[in-house]
Amino acid sequence: MAGDAATTIGVLSLHNSKETKAILNAAEALGYDTAWPRSENTSVSIEDGELTIEPDVDVVANRLLLSNTAQPAEELGLANVFARAGEMLNVPEATLTAMHKFAAATALAEADVPIPDALLALGSATLNRRRSEFGEEAVYKTAIGTHGGGTWKVGPGESVNAMVGNRYAFLQDLIERDGEAHRDLRVYVVDGQILGAMHRYAPEGDWRTNVSLGGDVRDASDQLTDEVRQIARTATEAIGLDYAGVDIIEGDDGWYVLEVNPTAGFKGFFEATGRSPAPYIAALAAERAGESVDETRVEELSTTLDDSVPTARPHPEPNGLDGAATIGYTEEVMVSGTSDSKTVVAKSDTGATRTSVDTSLAAEIGAGPIKSKMRVRSGSSKRSKVRPIVDIVVGVGGHRHTVAANVEDRSHMDYPLLLGRDILEHYHVDVGRRVDADTDETELEE
């Protein structure tokens, strides 16, 4: 019976995503108890062969962001514990396949789902030797990445590396339609049901369509053909997911699946379609726990996106940092481009909107191509300078961030990389902590 207080629906998520909050709020609105397993409230014990997990849940929706985690095997192991203890949506094996883009492509190819041609090589020599097989321009991306992170468009003269940082990378055909703005289609699927679709258009100066990068969205639900609907369903089933955002693109000779995302965002989809996936995921969780759900109520809830803080949110830990990591005034980080990675000492600057990278360092790692240019005025100077904007991947304390950094000559400064608020917003900054505490603390004015 719907709304049975004995049934508890949980969302396994160690981050503060709006999607997690929306699913928990939808489950509560449907009348179920909810729980949010996090570091503040989660423990697992084995006593006399019996497994006990706190908080106790009857079914859990898996929303671990494995692509953003330095050691995804740790969180996969945690997900496996929960999966063995009870019902789970988006089981670990399926999320592992989806997380690794080349593994996902392999599963899709086996299911006869159309995908772009791609090449993964463990050696850079092989990857560069076969670069010409992918035309004038090709897509170069890390096997694990999210929000468009670790994805570049490379030309025929650009060398590529088999690894970007500590992650494998591969080449893929660039699918575009002649004379059209670059766009793709995000189709949201829950338990085989097509909730809707949106076109995602690349922002000016970029070719990636991710909403997190500023991509524009428009409702495409009424334009879905039976062919595209079936492709989206088959792709989700081939990966083994219960719910997913399926990214599909149309080329001159048909449709291709680019990715099947187990943790697809809700914001852009709701903005475009006016429909939230959250109550559908919550309803599916309830059904897996043996409940019957009022479909009319689910439809009603889908017309709003309630991502406010849910009652299931555990209290922050005593240190008051609310789970966010701390970063120092200077930190040792790994910065990666298309051809190399370097470990450097970076300076944190909460007054800078955008991360900045030194011209020489950008050249060493193969940062680029140039996305756009920005005009800046520094200090009291009335003259402005134009700086190119390029994508780089910055690894900070086990977390990876892909940012559009401006390139400048920092040879007269102590640090080749300046971390702006595009990265620092994810951390607490401790200005008293320095990784280079024994060096000269004086830096020339930025």
C-alpha positions in Angstrom: 0.0 0.0 0.0 1.4 3.4 -1.0 2.6 5.6 1.9 3.4 2.7 4.2 5.5 4.3 6.9 7.4 1.0 7.3 9.0 1.5 3.9 12.1 3.6 3.8 13.6 4.9 0.5 17.2 6.0 0.5 19.5 7.8 -1.9 23.1 6.8 -1.8 25.0 10.0 -2.4 28.0 11.5 -0.7 27.6 14.9 -2.3 25.1 17.7 -2.0 23.5 17.4 -5.5 20.1 18.9 -6.2 19.1 15.7 -7.9 19.6 13.7 -4.6 17.5 16.3 -2.7 14.8 16.2 -5.3 14.4 12.4 -5.2 14.3 12.4 -1.4 11.7 15.2 -1.3 9.6 13.3 -4.0 9.7 10.1 -2.0 8.6 11.9 1.1 5.8 13.6 -0.8 4.6 10.2 -1.9 4.3 9.3 1.7 7.4 7.2 2.4 10.1 7.5 5.0 13.4 8.6 3.6 17.1 8.3 4.5 20.2 9.9 3.1 23.3 7.7 3.7 26.3 10.0 4.1 29.5 10.2 6.1 27.7 11.8 9.0 25.3 8.9 9.6 26.4 5.7 7.8 28.0 2.7 9.4 28.2 -1.0 8.4 28.7 -3.9 10.9 29.0 -7.6 10.5 28.3 -9.6 13.7 27.9 -13.3 13.8 27.6 -13.3 10.1 24.8 -10.8 10.0 25.1 -7.6 8.1 23.6 -4.4 9.6 23.6 -1.0 7.9 22.7 2.3 9.4 20.7 4.1 8.3 18.3 1.2 7.6 16.7 1.4 4.1 14.4 -0.9 2.2 15.5 0.3 -1.2 18.2 2.7 -2.3 18.7 4.8 -5.5 22.4 4.8 -6.3 23.6 8.3 -7.2 27.3 8.1 -6.4 29.3 10.4 -8.7 32.0 7.9 -9.6 33.3 10.1 -12.4 34.2 12.8 -10.0 36.0 10.5 -7.6 39.7 9.9 -7.5 39.3 6.3 -6.3 35.9 5.1 -7.7 36.6 1.6 -6.5 36.1 2.7 -2.9 32.6 4.0 -3.6 31.8 1.1 -5.8 32.7 -1.2 -2.9 30.3 0.8 -0.7 27.6 0.6 -3.3 28.1 -3.2 -3.5 27.5 -3.4 0.3 24.2 -1.6 0.0 23.2 -3.7 -3.1 23.9 -6.9 -1.2 21.8 -5.7 1.8 18.7 -4.9 -0.2 17.1 -3.5 -3.4 19.1 -1.0 -5.4 18.3 1.1 -8.5 21.3 1.5 -10.8 23.4 -1.4 -9.4 27.2 -1.0 -9.1 28.0 -3.2 -12.2 25.8 -1.0 -14.4 27.2 2.3 -13.0 30.7 1.0 -13.5 30.0 0.3 -17.1 28.3 3.6 -17.7 31.1 5.5 -15.8 33.8 4.2 -18.2 32.8 5.7 -21.5 34.7 3.1 -23.6 33.3 0.2 -21.6 29.8 1.7 -22.2 30.6 2.0 -25.9 31.5 -1.7 -25.9 28.3 -2.7 -24.3 26.3 -0.5 -26.7 28.0 -2.0 -29.7 27.3 -5.5 -28.5 23.6 -4.5 -28.3 23.7 -3.1 -31.9 23.1 0.4 -30.6 24.7 2.9 -33.2 27.7 4.6 -31.7 30.6 6.7 -33.3 33.8 4.9 -34.2 36.3 5.1 -31.4 39.9 4.0 -30.6 41.4 3.3 -27.1 45.1 2.6 -27.1 47.2 2.0 -24.1 50.2 3.6 -25.8 50.4 7.1 -27.1 52.4 6.0 -30.2 49.5 3.8 -31.4 46.9 6.5 -30.7 48.8 9.1 -32.7 49.7 6.7 -35.5 46.0 6.0 -36.1 44.9 9.6 -35.5 44.3 10.0 -39.3 41.5 7.4 -39.2 39.3 10.0 -37.5 39.3 12.8 -40.1 40.3 16.4 -40.0 38.8 16.9 -36.6 38.2 14.3 -33.9 36.9 14.1 -30.4 39.5 13.3 -27.7 38.2 12.4 -24.3 39.1 10.8 -21.1 37.4 7.4 -20.5 36.1 8.7 -17.2 34.8 12.2 -16.9 31.6 14.3 -16.3 30.0 17.6 -17.2 32.0 17.8 -20.4 35.2 17.4 -18.4 38.2 15.9 -20.2 36.7 16.4 -23.6 38.4 18.2 -26.5 38.2 18.6 -30.2 41.6 18.0 -31.8 42.8 18.8 -35.3 45.1 16.8 -37.6 48.4 18.4 -36.3 47.7 18.0 -32.6 49.3 15.1 -30.8 47.4 13.2 -28.1 48.3 11.2 -25.1 47.1 7.7 -24.1 46.5 9.1 -20.6 45.3 12.5 -19.3 46.6 12.7 -15.7 45.9 9.2 -14.3 43.0 8.4 -16.7 43.0 6.7 -20.1 41.8 8.7 -23.0 40.6 7.8 -26.5 39.7 9.2 -29.9 36.2 9.2 -31.3 34.6 10.3 -34.5 33.2 13.8 -34.4 29.5 13.7 -35.4 28.1 16.9 -36.9 25.6 17.9 -39.5 26.8 20.2 -42.2 25.6 23.8 -41.8 23.9 23.3 -38.4 24.7 24.6 -34.9 26.2 21.9 -32.8 23.6 20.2 -30.7 22.6 16.8 -29.2 19.6 15.2 -27.7 19.2 14.2 -24.0 16.5 11.6 -23.5 15.5 10.7 -20.0 14.5 7.1 -19.4 13.1 5.6 -16.1 12.3 1.9 -16.1 11.8 1.9 -19.8 9.5 4.9 -19.8 10.6 7.9 -21.9 9.9 11.0 -19.7 10.8 13.5 -22.4 13.8 14.9 -24.3 15.6 18.2 -24.8 17.9 19.5 -27.4 21.2 20.9 -25.9 22.9 23.6 -27.9 26.6 24.4 -27.4 27.3 27.8 -26.0 29.1 30.4 -28.1 32.8 29.6 -28.5 32.4 26.0 -27.5 31.2 22.8 -29.2 30.2 20.8 -26.1 26.5 20.9 -25.2 26.6 20.3 -21.4 24.3 22.5 -19.4 27.0 22.8 -16.8 29.1 24.5 -19.4 26.4 27.0 -20.4 24.7 25.0 -23.1 21.2 26.2 -24.1 18.2 23.7 -23.8 14.9 23.4 -25.6 12.1 21.0 -25.3 12.2 18.2 -27.9 9.8 15.7 -26.4 7.2 16.1 -29.2 9.9 15.6 -31.8 11.0 12.1 -30.7 10.6 9.5 -33.4 9.9 5.9 -32.6 13.4 5.1 -33.8 15.0 7.5 -31.3 12.7 6.3 -28.5 13.8 2.7 -29.1 17.4 3.7 -29.3 17.2 5.4 -25.9 15.4 2.4 -24.3 17.8 -0.2 -25.8 20.9 1.9 -24.7 19.7 2.1 -21.1 18.9 -1.6 -21.0 22.2 -2.5 -22.6 24.1 -0.8 -19.9 21.8 -2.3 -17.2 20.5 1.0 -15.7 17.1 1.6 -14.2 17.2 5.3 -15.0 19.5 7.3 -17.2 20.0 10.4 -19.4 20.8 9.1 -22.9 22.8 11.5 -25.1 22.1 11.0 -28.8 23.3 13.0 -31.7 22.2 13.1 -35.3 24.7 12.8 -38.1 24.3 13.1 -41.8 23.7 9.3 -42.0 21.6 8.7 -38.8 21.5 8.7 -35.0 24.4 7.8 -32.7 24.5 7.3 -28.9 27.2 9.3 -27.3 26.8 8.5 -23.6 24.4 6.9 -21.1 24.6 8.9 -17.9 23.4 7.2 -14.6 23.6 10.5 -12.7 22.2 12.9 -15.3 21.1 16.3 -14.0 17.5 17.4 -13.6 17.9 21.2 -13.9 18.3 21.6 -17.6 15.8 18.8 -18.4 13.1 20.4 -16.1 13.8 23.9 -17.6 13.2 22.5 -21.1 10.4 20.1 -20.5 8.7 21.2 -17.3 9.0 17.7 -16.0 11.1 16.4 -13.1 12.4 12.8 -13.2 12.6 12.8 -9.4 9.1 11.5 -8.6 9.4 8.8 -11.2 12.7 7.5 -9.7 11.2 7.7 -6.2 8.1 5.8 -7.4 10.3 3.1 -9.1 12.2 2.7 -5.8 8.9 2.2 -3.9 7.7 -0.4 -6.4 11.0 -2.3 -6.0 10.2 -2.4 -2.3 6.9 -4.0 -3.0 4.7 -0.8 -2.8 2.0 0.2 -5.2 2.2 3.9 -6.2 -0.4 6.4 -7.2 0.6 7.3 -10.8 -1.6 10.4 -10.8 0.3 11.7 -7.7 3.6 11.0 -9.4 2.5 13.1 -12.5 1.4 15.9 -10.2 4.8 16.0 -8.4 6.7 16.0 -11.7 5.4 19.5 -12.5 7.7 20.9 -9.8 11.4 20.4 -9.1 11.7 20.5 -5.3 15.5 20.5 -4.6 15.3 22.1 -1.2 17.2 20.6 1.7 15.2 17.4 2.6 14.3 16.3 6.1 16.5 13.2 5.6 19.6 15.4 5.4 21.8 14.3 8.4 23.2 17.0 10.7 26.7 18.2 9.7 29.7 16.7 11.5 31.0 18.6 14.6 33.8 20.4 12.7 31.1 22.4 10.9 32.6 22.0 7.5 29.6 20.2 6.1 31.6 17.6 4.3 33.5 20.1 2.1 37.3 19.5 1.8 39.8 22.2 2.8 42.3 23.7 0.4 45.3 25.9 1.4 46.6 29.2 0.2 49.0 27.1 -1.9 48.4 23.5 -2.9 50.2 20.9 -5.0 47.9 20.0 -7.9 48.0 18.1 -11.2 47.1 20.0 -14.3 46.4 18.2 -17.6 45.8 19.0 -21.2 45.5 16.9 -24.3 49.1 15.9 -24.5 50.6 15.8 -21.0 50.1 16.3 -17.2 52.2 18.3 -14.8 52.3 18.5 -11.0 52.7 22.1 -9.9 52.2 24.3 -6.9 49.1 26.5 -7.4 48.0 29.6 -5.5 44.4 30.0 -4.3 42.7 33.4 -5.1 39.1 33.8 -3.9 39.1 37.2 -5.6 39.6 35.7 -9.1 36.5 34.5 -10.9 38.4 32.2 -13.3 41.5 30.0 -13.0 44.6 31.2 -14.8 47.4 29.1 -16.3 50.9 30.3 -17.3 51.5 30.4 -21.1 54.5 28.0 -20.9 52.7 25.5 -18.7 49.7 25.6 -21.1 52.0 24.8 -24.0 53.7 21.9 -22.1 50.4 20.1 -21.3 48.8 20.8 -24.6 46.0 23.0 -23.2 43.5 24.0 -25.9 42.2 24.5 -28.5 41.3 28.1 -27.7 37.6 28.3 -26.9 37.3 32.1 -26.8 39.1 35.2 -25.7 38.5 37.6 -22.8 39.5 41.2 -22.3 40.8 42.0 -18.9 42.2 45.1 -17.1 44.6 44.6 -14.3 45.4 47.0 -11.4 45.2 50.7 -12.1 46.1 50.3 -15.8 43.7 51.9 -18.2 44.8 49.5 -21.0 43.2 46.1 -21.3 44.7 42.8 -22.5 43.2 40.0 -24.4 43.7 36.5 -23.0 42.8 33.2 -24.7 40.5 30.8 -22.8 41.3 27.0 -22.9 40.1 23.9 -21.1 42.3 22.3 -18.6 41.7 19.5 -16.0 42.9 20.3 -12.5 43.3 17.5 -9.9 43.0 18.8 -6.3 43.3 16.4 -3.4 41.7 13.5 -5.2 39.0 15.6 -7.0 39.1 16.6 -10.7 37.8 19.8 -12.1 37.6 20.8 -15.8 37.6 24.6 -16.1 37.9 27.1 -18.8 41.1 28.9 -17.7 42.6 32.0 -19.1 46.2 31.9 -20.4 48.6 34.6 -19.3 52.3 35.1 -18.9 53.0 34.3 -15.2 56.7 33.9 -15.6 57.3 36.9 -13.3 55.1 35.3 -10.6 55.8 32.6 -8.2 53.1 30.2 -9.2 52.3 29.0 -12.8 48.7 28.3 -11.8 46.1 30.5 -10.1 43.0 28.7 -8.7 39.9 30.9 -9.1 36.4 30.6 -7.7 35.5 28.2 -10.5 37.5 25.6 -8.4 37.6 27.1 -5.0 33.8 27.2 -4.7 34.0 23.5 -3.9 36.3 23.9 -0.9 36.9 25.7 2.3 40.0 27.9 1.9 42.5 28.0 4.8 44.8 30.9 4.0 47.2 29.8 6.8 48.0 26.5 5.1 50.8 26.4 2.5 52.3 23.4 0.8 55.4 25.6 0.2 55.7 27.0 3.7 59.5 27.0 3.6 59.8 29.1 0.5 59.6 32.8 0.0 56.1 34.0 0.8 56.3 37.2 -1.2 54.7 37.1 -4.6 54.5 39.9 -7.1 51.1 41.6 -7.4 48.6 39.7 -9.6 
